[in-house]
């Protein structure tokens, strides 16, 4: 396989690049291009680092797009809903406690 083709495949597959794949690609590049085998580990680590950075960028872009779509649809994330539900429950409990402390009788209404 030529260096150009291998580079294109690496670029397209960077999101899925595993340690083993990076090491295999580096070994083949070292063999094909008569590079110093001592560079293999450095190049492999660099490829893995770049692949991780690409995965992180991709994940951030997808999250941003999802957040925009959710907001445009007028929806909330489950985590936001759960936080608000917990806050409402705490406020209701505080209100019940305050009312029971100020009233001579127990209130029967629920909020």
RAHUDA-V479267 format. One record per pair of residues at least 12 apart in sequence whose C-alpha atoms are under 8 Angstrom apart, sorted by the first residue. I is the first residue (numbers start at 1). J is the second residue. Records with the same first field share a line. If there is no record, write none. Layout:
I=J  J
//
This chain:
2=32
3=29  32
6=25
14=50  51  54  55
15=51  52  54  55
16=51
17=48  51
18=48
19=44  48
22=44  47  48
23=40  41  44
26=40  43  44
27=40
92=111
//
